[in-house]
Amino acid sequence: MSPRAAKSKTRQTPNPLFEKWISEWLKEATEKGLEVRHGYQRALSSLRKCPLPFKSGKECLILKFFGPKLCARLDKQLEQHNKISSGSDEGIMADISKNTKLVNVLQPSTSNQSQNSMISLTHDDLPKSNPAITEKEKIVLWPNEFTVMLLIDTGESSSLRKTNVDKVISELSSLNVTFEMRRLSVGDFAWICRDRSGKELMLPYILERKRLDDLSGSIQDGRFHEQKFRLKQCGLENKIYLVENEKKYHGLPISHLQQALANTEVIDGFTIVRTENHLESMKYIANFSNILTNMFKDKTLTTHIDEVDSGYGNSSNVVKLISFKTFSSGSAKNKNMTVRDMLIRQLLQIRGLSVHKAFAIVEQYPSPKLLVNAFRRSDNPLLLANISYGIPIKTVGPAISKTLFQIYSAK
């Protein structure tokens, strides 16, 4: 199956009704030869690129090619729809709950955002931090008393090392982005909230940036899978993989890179964002920073949410997050790993053994001892060949199974 086919087969839209209505208006305008059809086409494309669940037409003002007239028409259509479907589960809220998770990304856009078009999310829409992570320290940041800040990685392995860092700082400054240079244990960009006393909490978004040549190199030397593994362990729910399509490219065939990105999106659950160049990437990051500021500024942010917590006010405005310290320790290369994590790391060193295959194997044999004993008892080099994983379903295969048999059955 091609990457395009895999993507279209699994695509879920967060705004099915809005897409349906704009498509109908586009068809009608096209049949009549009206110039407005071009506006509908651009707006529809813009909406499809954005996984934000909108509850009103007015909220679409944050998107490129959405003006007051189109948003007002959506609100009017929505009002009529809700009257018809009142009392049933066919309203827009049902569509949202069935078809969306929390926002992962917003399309690259240079359009000005309306100051009144703040994104509204219910408590169920808000991100939930990794349930396996428990914060020892209780931190609370009160609404409108903190600043959302972009964190830019200063690590030696950062992709920014291959770009002029001064240029990045200059571009983000000109786009009025509040940022800070800081060493990140994984990822190139992340977002943090800080109040006047210096207390901080991480927003549940992390972004890894790659040029196509960077992506090719990371796949060839194994960093690609290792980075994805650590991103999954970092405790931030929403992983964004931003890929710049450089005109000059040397490395693996483009089809191989597209397949790797399709697997990252469909199987790993990452959000893939494509930009044409570095400047467009910076504009995307600036735009997304503004969205996060509007999304969280009137929320209460805390490391703890339970029945004994009190004084937060409306529970629908409370979001549970993790601290920077917890984020760093959760994704660090030298963190204290479980036996299962160690085995995954071992398996990923084997050429041709992807992170998906590694997780599938460890699901059945969560320690080296169990894997060794299974091979010795069966004396079967093809023991792991039929272990399945992924969508569509694939198997580990005989070649990998034979290689692991040689490694883990040796006496």
N, C-alpha and C positions, 0 to 999 in steps of 0.2 A: 504494500500500500504506500502510495506517495505521501510526503508530508502534507501536501495540500488536501488530499483526500482524508487523511487522518484528522486534520484540523477541522474540516467542514463537518465531518461525521460527529465530532464531539462538541461542536460549538454550542454554547448556551448563551442566549442573549438576556441581559438584565432588564431590557425595556421592550418586551415583545409587542406591546400595544402601540407604543410610540412608533416603532419601526413599521408596524403594519399600516398605521394611518398615513404616515409620510409616504410609504410606498404606494398607497392608493392615490394620494394626491399627486404624486409624481406621475403615475400612469395616466391619470385624468389630464394633467397639464400637457403631457407628451402627446396624447391623442389629439388635443386641441391646438397644439403647436404654440403654446404659451411660453414666453421667455422665463417665467417663474420656475419652469421645470429644472433649469440649471441650478437654481437655489435649493430646490428640494433634493436634487441629486447630491449636492455637496453636503447638505445638512444630514442626509441619510448616511452618507459615508462617514461623516464625523461621529454620528451617534453609534454606529456599529463598531467603531474603534475604541469606544469608551465603555468600560465595564461598570460604571457607576449606576446604581439603581435609583432612578429619579422618580419622585412621587408627584411631581407637577411639571407642567410645561415651563413654568418660570425658572425652575432649577436648571433647565437646559441652557440658560443664558451663559453658563460658564463655558459652553462648547463653541468652537469655531463654526461660523456660518449659521448660527441661531440668533435671530433678531426678535424684538418684542412682538411683532405681528405673528410670526410662526409659533412662538411660545404661547401667545394668547389663544391661537386657534387650537393648539394641543390641549390647553386647559378647558376650553369650551367642549371639545370632543370628549375629554375625560369626564367632565361633569355629566354629560349625556350618558356615557357608558356606565358610570357608577349608579345612575338612577335606574337604569335597566337591570343591572346586575346586583342591585341592593339586596342584601340578605343572603347572597350566595357567595361561593368562594371563587367567583370569576372576576372580581375586581382587580384593580392594579396591585393592591397589596398582596393578593394571592399569587399573582404573576411574579411579583418580586421575590416572594419567599420561596417559590418553586424553582426559579431560574437563576438566582444569584447567590454569590457569597459577598463578603465585603469588598469594597473597592480595592483593586490592585494597582491599576494605572490609569492615567489620563493620557489621551493621545498627545503627541507633540503639537503645540499650538503657540502662536505668537499673538493671538488676539487678546484684546483687553478684557478683563473679567469685570462683570458688574459687581459693584460693592454690595448690592442687595441680594445677590444670587448665592447665598450660603447653602451648602449642602446639609440637608437634614437627614439624620439617621436615627432609627429606633434603637433601643437597647440591644435587640437581637441582631441588628445590622452591624454593630460595633465589633471591632476585632477582639478576639480572645487570645491571650498569650498561651504559650505551651503549657498544658496542664501538668506536665512532668516537672516543671520548674517551680520551686517554692522559694519565695523571697524571705530572708530572715529579718530584714529591716522593713518597717512599715513607713512608706513615704506617701504623702498626699500633696498633690498640686491642685489648688483651687481654681475655679473658672476665671478666665481673664487676668490671672495673676502669674502667668508664665509666658515664656517666649519659645516658639517653635524654631529650632535651629538646624540647619543642614550640617552634617558632619562629613568632612572630606578626609579620606585616608591618606596618611603620610608614610605608610610602610614602604620599604624598599621594593617589595614585589607588586606594589600598586600599579594599575594600568596607567595612572597619571604620570608615572615616571617616563613613559614613552611619549608624553605630551608635555608641552611647556606649562609647568605649574603656574608660573606668573600669568600666563595667558588665561588659564582657567579662573584664577582669582579675579583678574580684570573683567572677564566676561560675566561672571556671577555678580560681581559688584555693580556693574552697569545695569544688571537686571534686578537690582535691589533685593538680592537674596541675603538673608542673615546666615552666616556660616562660620564654621570654626575648623581649623586643621587639627586632626587628632588621629592617633594610631588606632586603626580598626583591626580586630583579630581576623575578620573576614569581610569581604565586600569592599566596594570603592566609595559608596555613599550610603548614609543612613540619616535618620532624623531623631532629634532629642528635644525634650521639653525641659526648660530650666526656669525656676522661679528666682526671686531676688535674693533669697537666702542661699542659693547655690544647689538646692535639691534638684535632682534630675531623674527623668524616666524616658525610656526609649519608646518611640512610636513603632508600631509593628510592621515596618517596611524597611527593606534593605535592597540595595541596587548594586549589581555587578555590571561593569561596563567593559565591552570588548570591541575592538576592531576585528574585521574578518581575519586578518593575518594573526592577531592575538588568539582568536578562537581556534584557528587551525593549529597553532603552536601548542596551545594548552591541551588539545585533544591528542596530539602526537606524543607529548611527554607525560601524559597522565594527569596533569593538573586539573583538567576539566572535570573529571569525576570526583577528584579529591575535594575541589572547591565546592561542588554541589553537595557533597556529603556534609561538609562543615557548615554550609549555609542552612541545611536542614536541621542541624543541631543547635543553631544559634539562639533559638527561642523567639525569633521574629517571624510572624506567620506569613507575611506576604513577601515573596521573593521575586524581584524584577531583574530580568536579564536584558540589558540594553546593548544592541548590536549596531555598530556603525558600518554602513555599506561603503567602504572606500572604493574609489575607481580603480586604483592600482592594487592588485592583489596577487600574492604568491603563496602557495600552500596546497592544502588538500582540495580536491574538486568541490565546486560549489554545491553539488548535489549531496555530498557527504556532510557538509556543514548544515545544509537545510534539514537533513534527516536528524542530525544531532539536536538542532533547535526544536524540531517537531517533537522529538522524544522528551526533551526537557520541558516542553509545554504540556504535552498530553499525559505523560507518565509521571513526571516529577511534580507537576502542578505549578511550575514557575510561570510568570507572565513574561512573554517575549515582546520587547519593544524594539522596533527598527527605526533608525534615523539615517539620513543621508550623509551626515558629516558631524564633526565635533561641535560646531556652533549650534546645530540643531539639537544635539544632545544636551548642551547647556541650557538651551531655551526650554526643553522638555523638563529638565530637573528644576528649573526656576518656576515653571508653571505648576509642577506637581507640589513644590514647596508651598506655594500660595494656597493650593487646594487643601493641603494638610493643615495649614494655619487656620483656615476658615472652618474646617471640619471639627477641629478639636478645641478651639479657643474657649468655648463656653461649656466644656466638659470638666468633670472632676476626675482627675487621674490619680490612681492609687495602685500600690502593690498588693493590696488585700481587699477582697470583697467576700464577706460572709455574713451570716446572720447576726453576729455580735457587733459588726461594724455599724456605726451610727453617725449621724451628723452630716451625711453627704447630701442631704436634700433629695431631690427627685432621682430615683434609682436609674431611670432611663438615661440620665446624663453621666453615669459613672462608668469609667473604663479602667479595666485592670491591665497594667503594663509591667514591664520588668526594668530593672536598673541597668546602667551602663556596665557596672561591675559584673552583673549576672550574664549579660550579653557577651562580654569579653571572655569570661571563664567557660561559657557554654560552647564557644566556637574556637577556642584557642587550639593551636596544633599540639601543644604539650599538656593539655588538660588531663586530669585523671580519667582514664577511659575504662569502661566496663570490658569484660572478657568478650562480649558480643561486638563491641566497637573495635576492639583489637583485631578480631578475626576479619571483620569487614575491611579494615585497613590492610591486612595481609593479603586478602583476596584481590584488592584493587591494584596490587603491585604486579599482578599477572597480566601479561599482554592479551588483549582481547576479552578480558573479563570486566564487563561494565558494572556500574554501581547497581543497576537493576538486577543483574544476575547475582551480584554479591548479596543483596538483600534477600533475594529469593532463596538462596542457599542457606543463609544464616537463619532464615525463618524456620527451616526444618532442622538445622544443625547449629545451634547458637553458641557452640564453643569448639575450639580445636580438638579437644578430647573426644567429644561426641562424633565429630567428623572422622577422626582417625579410627575410632572403634567401629563406626559404620562401614568404612572401607575394608577394614581387616576382617570383619565378620562376613561381609558379602563376597569379598575377594572379586569384586565386579568393577572394572574400570568405567563402566557406563552407568554407575549407580545414580549419578546426578543428571544424566543427560535429559531426562524427561521432566525435570522440575520446571514448572511453568511460571511465567510472570508477564506483566504488562498488558496493554490494550492497543492493538489486538494481541491475543495470547501468543507468546513465543516460549521457547524452551531454552534451557542452558546449553544443550547440545553436546554431542559426543566428544568434540575436541577439547572443550574446557573440562569435561568430566575426566577424561584420560589424563590431562595435565595435573589436575588436583589429586588424582589417584596416585600418580608417581610421587607427588610431594608429601601427601598425608598418610600414605600406607607404608612408607619406607620404614624398615625396622632397624 
